[in-house]
Amino acid sequence: MSDTTSVAVLGTGIMGAPMARNLARAGLAVRAWNRSPEKAEPLAAHGVSIARTPAEAVRDADVVLTMLYDGPAALAVMRDAAPGLRPGTVWAQTTTAGLEGLDALASFAAEHGLQFVDAPVLGTKQPAEEGKLTVLAAGPDAARAPLGPVFDAIGARTVWVGEDGTDGAASRLKLVLNSWVLTVTHGTAEALALAKGLGVDPERFLDAVAGGPLDMGYLRAKAALLLGGELTPPSFATTTAEKDARLIVAAGERAGVRLDVAAAGAERFHRAVEQGHGDEDMVASYFASFDG
């Protein structure tokens, strides 16, 4: 490994683009690829090399970092990257892939001799831009040294939860955390929808809980987005939230746990997407409370 860690970033969307910028800002050698090239090209102004193919991006990289929509998308891109991969390369898989998705990714890593690190991140657009994500990581000890500068560049904190990236410890924790995030999002959206339906000034609701045990920063942030009409660009899109909700429900079923709230939440997100709010912030769950 050279003195400067080289990183291939596959996926430069809402999360991947700021992650790539922060890696370059930290002095790492960064090569990025995105299926839609126009989303990757602005990164060149920040010192990121833009690759034409996944295989070109990963060739000779010390670390491959994937931040894609879901497990199948990550697997498809890594298959395209396979000609450029070399055995022993560290693969930090930061996509929220769910448990079944993770199984397929771990199998691919084993087939190609990669050091697989399950590393979903907690945080949305703003923490990603500020390099303040929380990285939930599980993987072999040998991968920690090369990943140190990578995780330090994209996150404020790294929580190592295991030495085997294939057993799903990090992904399981991420699903639990996301179940809470999505539940609070729906709670905020439904409370504000009920306020509208009952003719209650939403500010009265927010004032009534201010400073008490029912108040929280997340409520304030999501309410501000909704009430201020600032749902685009999203910090976390409704389509992605629906995907994550369904991964949570599937994980519960796999574990024999019935998740009625998560299942209903997935349907709320789906209705909002059908109403045209898929590319808005996930608090657009609000609109699922109304017809049309």
Secondary structure as GFF3:
##gff-version 3
##sequence-region A 1 292
A	DSSP	beta_strand	6	10	.	.	.	ID=ss1
A	DSSP	alpha_helix	16	25	.	.	.	ID=ss2
A	DSSP	beta_strand	29	33	.	.	.	ID=ss3
A	DSSP	alpha_helix	37	40	.	.	.	ID=ss4
A	DSSP	three_ten_helix	41	46	.	.	.	ID=ss5
A	DSSP	beta_strand	49	50	.	.	.	ID=ss6
A	DSSP	alpha_helix	54	58	.	.	.	ID=ss7
A	DSSP	beta_strand	63	66	.	.	.	ID=ss8
A	DSSP	alpha_helix	71	81	.	.	.	ID=ss9
A	DSSP	three_ten_helix	82	84	.	.	.	ID=ss10
A	DSSP	beta_strand	90	93	.	.	.	ID=ss11
A	DSSP	alpha_helix	98	111	.	.	.	ID=ss12
A	DSSP	beta_strand	115	118	.	.	.	ID=ss13
A	DSSP	beta_strand	121	122	.	.	.	ID=ss14
A	DSSP	alpha_helix	125	130	.	.	.	ID=ss15
A	DSSP	beta_strand	133	138	.	.	.	ID=ss16
A	DSSP	three_ten_helix	141	143	.	.	.	ID=ss17
A	DSSP	alpha_helix	144	154	.	.	.	ID=ss18
A	DSSP	beta_strand	155	162	.	.	.	ID=ss19
A	DSSP	three_ten_helix	165	167	.	.	.	ID=ss20
A	DSSP	alpha_helix	169	198	.	.	.	ID=ss21
A	DSSP	alpha_helix	202	209	.	.	.	ID=ss22
A	DSSP	alpha_helix	217	227	.	.	.	ID=ss23
A	DSSP	alpha_helix	238	255	.	.	.	ID=ss24
A	DSSP	alpha_helix	260	272	.	.	.	ID=ss25
A	DSSP	pi_helix	273	277	.	.	.	ID=ss26
A	DSSP	three_ten_helix	282	289	.	.	.	ID=ss27
###
